[in-house]
């Protein structure tokens, strides 16, 4: 278990797993552990900053749900029974499927559409036929603009299917009767008694055939007509709630995805919550913090996150005040060579301090992180600096890096 480096002058560090050290009351991140993941920001904080995204999408979802609910079609269902004497599964299925096919014929749709003053194509598009499993039932469902219209259309269609079935059965019975009549008229026996017996036998055969035809006719009967009370229609209120919830969840996802890495820096307390392992300071505290640094820094690099050089230069004043209060001379430079030369001089806690004004870059951040006698001050502006600008460098900050908040 590796121990974090200990410094003289009141620095107390924990073991691995503790992300910080305290230097004379100043909280700073430990080296290596200061590398933060910008996605690890507080989800609640992100939602708080981007609350308007889920709110807007929840409103849009509610409106869409209301529109859909207001125009949601009603669907009514009627049940028809198929006449059959089949006593096994295959026979029942065959009779049911045959009746289902007959119900979906153009003849049935044309007859129902004529009564409804509609077209066959429109009625067919609004109708759904299905076989009820393990039974001799067929369900017919028709959608309409209202529960009453849906129930009426369903019943009209069901009656048209029954009428077509009855017409087919009647035609079959008439065909048997006509065939028997032709046989009777086709030949005669000379013996009147024999002829009478022949006609009687043909009559009995006809009756038997007609009875068998009726038993196996697949004749339809409406056993449960459609009613307006039984119509299925999605509630507009339910769709409004579902739309609002769905829109809110989508908005929350977008806010977490986009807002987690986007947005402008706000209050100092908020920044500290979002970057718990990076030290943030207001400009007024810079002098006091630098005067308490232990060991006392020999070099200070002053830079800013996408800020003009003039803004960065204004930070030099508080830096100089902090060291001058300790009786140390301050040498301000913009020359990297002069800054490098200061690293060659022996370390003196009471000697001069070199302050370098420069632009922020990865090379500067890494160089200062490797220098145990240097402090990096990075200036940001509340309300203007964006989080993703700081994310570019935050993972490379050393323990003697301070984010100075202006404004």
N, C-alpha and C positions, 0 to 999 in steps of 0.2 A: 504494500500500500504506500504509494508515493506521497510524500509530504510536500505541501506547497512551501515555497521559499519564505524564509523569515527575514525580516529586516530589523535593523536596530531602530530605536526611537518609538517604540510603542506599537509596532505592527504585530497583529495576532492573526494567524491564518489557521484554518482547519485542514482536515484531510480531504482527499479526493471525494467529490460529492458535494462539498461546500463551495459555492461559486464566488466567494468574495473574501476580501481582507479589509481590515479597518486600520487606517493610518491616522492616529491622533483624532479620531472621531470622524474622519472622512471615509466614506464608503466607496471603494473602487473594486473593479472586477479583477479576478485573478488571471494571470497569463494563461492563454489557451482556452480557459473556461469562459472568457469574455466573448468568444465567438458565438454569436447568437443566431438563431434561425428567425428571420423576419416573419415566417409563417407561424411562429410560436406565440404571436401576440394573443392577448386575451380575446376570445371569441365574443364575449359580451361587449368588450370595448369596441370591437369592430362593428358589431351590430348597432351599438349606440351612435357611432359616428355616421353610419350609413343607413339609419333607420328608415329614411324616406324611400329606399329602393323596395324593401318588402312591403311597406305601406302602400306605395303606388301600385305595385303588382297585385296586392291583395284587393285593392279597389277595382283594378281592371278585371281581375278574376271574378269578383262579385257581379260586376256589370255584365260580363259575358255570360255568367251563370244565370242571371236574371233574364237576359234576352233569350237564351236557349230554353229556360224554363217556361217563359211566356209563350213560346211557339212550339213547345214540346208536343208531339202528336200523341193522341190517345189510342190505345190498342185494346180491342175487345176480342174475346174468344168464345167460340161455341163448340160443343162436343157432339159428334155424330157416331151412332153405333152401326156396325156392319152386320147384316144378317148372314149367318153361316152355321152349318152343323159340324164343322171341323172339330175334331176332338184331340188333335195333337198340335205341337208347336209349329211344325212346318205348314200344316193346313191353315192354321190361324194366321200365320204370317203371310202366306200366299193370298188369302182372302182379303186381308187388311191392305196389302200392297196393291192388289188389283183395284180395290175400291178407292184407294188414294190416287191412283193413276186416273181413274174415271172422273174423280172429283176435280182434278186439275185440267180437264179438257177445255178446249175453246168453247164448246157448246154451253158448258156451265157458266163460264165467265161472260159470255155474250148475253145470256139470259139475265144474269144478275146485273150486269152493267146497264142493260136496257131499262131495268126497273129503277136503277139509281141515277139514270140520266148521266152516265159517265161512259168512258171508253173502256174497251177490254184491256188495253195496255195499261191504263191508269189503275184500274182495279187489280190487275195482276201484280203490278208493282207494289201495291199496298196490302197484298194478301200473302199469308204464310200458311202452308198446309204441313201437317206433321202427323206421323203415326204414334199413338200412345203405346209405349212398350208394354209387352205382356198383356195385351188386351185386344178387343175388337173395336177400339175407339179410334176416331180420327179427330184431330183438333183443327179448326179453321179460325185464323186470327186475321183481322182486318184493321188497319189504322185509319183514323179520321181526325178532323180538326177539333172535335169535341167528343166527350164520352158518349153523348147521345148519338152523334153521327156515326161513331165507330161501332156502337152496338147495333144500330139499324143496318149498316152495311154488312155486318157479320151475319145477322139473321137472314137478310135477303140472300146472301150468298149461300148460306146453309140450306135455305128452302129451295134455291135453284138446283143445288146438288141433289137434294131429295127428289125433286121433280124429275130431273134427268134420270135418276136411278129408277124411279117408278115407271117412267116412259120406256126404259129399256126392258124392265121386267114384263110390262104389259105387252111389248112387242114380242118377247119370247113366248109368252103364253098364247098370244094370237097366232104366232107361227105354228105352234103345236096343234092348236085347234084347226087351223087351215089344212095342215098336213093330214090330220085325222079325217076331216071332211072330204078331202080328195080321195082318200082310200075308200071311204064309205061309198062315195059316188062313182068310183072307178069300176066297181064290179058288183054284181048282185048274184045271190044264190036263188035257184028256182024254188027251193023249198022255203016257204015263208017262215016257218019256225027256225030253220037253220039260219036264214038271213037275220032274223031277229036276234038270235044268239050271237051271230057275228058282230052285229052293230053294238050289242051290249058289251061284248068283250073289248071292242075298240074303244067304247066309252070308258070302260074301267081302266084301260091302258092309258087313255088320255088323262084321266084324273090322276093316276099315279105319276105320270110324267110331269104334269103341272105341279103337283105337290112337291116332287123332287126339285123341280126348277125353282119354286119359291124358297125351298129350304137352302138351296145353294145359290140364291140369286144375288147375294152381296147387296141386298136392298138396304138403303140408308134410312135411319131414323134419327131425328134430332132429340137427344136425351137431355141436353143442357143448353138452352138458348143463351145468347149474350144479353147482359143487362148493363145499363149505364153505371150502376153501383159497383159492378165487378170489373170495370175498365181499369187497365194498368196505365198510369200516367205519372211521370216523375214530377214531384213537387217543385215548384219554382223556388220556394224557400230553401229546400234542400240543395238545389243547384247553386243558389246564391252562396250558401255557407260553404259548400264544397269548392266553389270557384274562389272564394276569398281565402280559404285555407290553402288551396293549391297555389294560388298566386303568391301568398305570403311565404310559403316554403320555397318556391322558386326564387323569390326575391331575396330571401335569407341566404340561399345558396350563392346567388350572384354577389351579394354583399360580402360574404365571407371569401369568395374567390377573388373578387376584384378589390374590395376594400381592405383585405388583409395586406395588400402590397401597395395600395394607392391611397392618396390623401395627403393633406398638408398638416404639418405639425401644429398642435394647438397649445394647450396649457402645459406648464412644466410638469405638473403632477401626472398628467396623462402620458407624457413622454417617458417618465420614469416607470410607469406601469407597462408600457409597451416594450421598453428596453430595460428590463430589470437588472441587467448586468453591465450597463453602461452608466457612467456618472454624468449627470446633467447639472449645470450650474447657471444661475442667473449672472449677468455681467457684473453686478455689484459685489458678488462673492469671490470673484477671481483673485483679487489681491490677497484676501484672507486665506484662501485655500493654498495659494502658492507659498505664502509665508509659513504654512504648517507642513509642507512637504518634507518628508524625511526618507533618505538623506536629501539635503537641500540640492535642487537641480542646478546644473552648470549651464544647461542649454534649454531654451524654450522655443518651440516651433509654433507660430501663430498662423492659422490658415482658416479657410471657410468653405462651406459647401455651396458652390456655385454662387458666390457673392462677389461683388466688385472689390477691387483692391482697396478702395477708400474705406469700405466698411471693415475690412480686416485690419486696416491700419488703426482704426479707432480702438481696437482691442489692446493695442500696445500700451496705451496709457495705464489702464488698470494693472497690467502685468508689471510695468516699471514701478508702480506705486508699491506693489507687494514686496519687491526686492529692496527698494530704497528704504522701506520701513525697517528692514533688517540691516541697513547700513552697507548694502552691496551696490556696486556700480552696475549699470545696465548698458550694454552695447547692442544697439539695434542695427540690423543689416538685412539686405535683400540678396546678398551675395552668398551663394552656396559655398564658394571657396573659403570665405571668411568663417562661415559656420563650421566647415570641416577643419579649419586650422585650430578652432577652439577645442577640438577634441584631442589635439596633440599636447595641450598644456596640462600640467599636473592638476588634479582635482583639489579645489580649495573651497570649503564650505562658506568662507567669507570673501571669496574672490569675486571677480566680475562675472556677470551672467550675459551670455550671448542670446539675443532674441532674433529669430529669423522669421521674416514675413515672406510667405510663399503660397503658391496655389496648392490645393489639395490633390494628391495623387496617390496611387497605390504604393509607389516607390517610397514616398515620404512617410507614409503610415508604417510601412514595414521597417524602414530605417530607424525611425524613432522608437519603435517597439523593441528593437535590439539594443538600444542605447540606455543603460541603466541610469544615466545621469541626465536624461532628457525628458521633458514633459511636452505633450502635444495638446494644444488647445484648438478645437474645431468650432468655429462660429456658425450657428444656424439662426434663422429668423422665424419667429413664431408667426404662423399664418401664411408664410411664403415658401419655406423649405419643405420639399416633399419627402415623404418617408422613403421612397425608393431611391432617392439620391443618397441618403445616408446608408441605406442597406448595402450599397455597393462597397462600402469600406468597413461597415460595422463589424464584420467577422474577422478583421485583421487588427483591430485596436488592441494596444497593450494596456497594462494595468495603470500606466500613468498618462492615460488619455482622458480628457475632459471635453464634454460637449457644452459649449457656452451658448446659452439661449439669449438672444437679443429681442427685446420687444415683449 
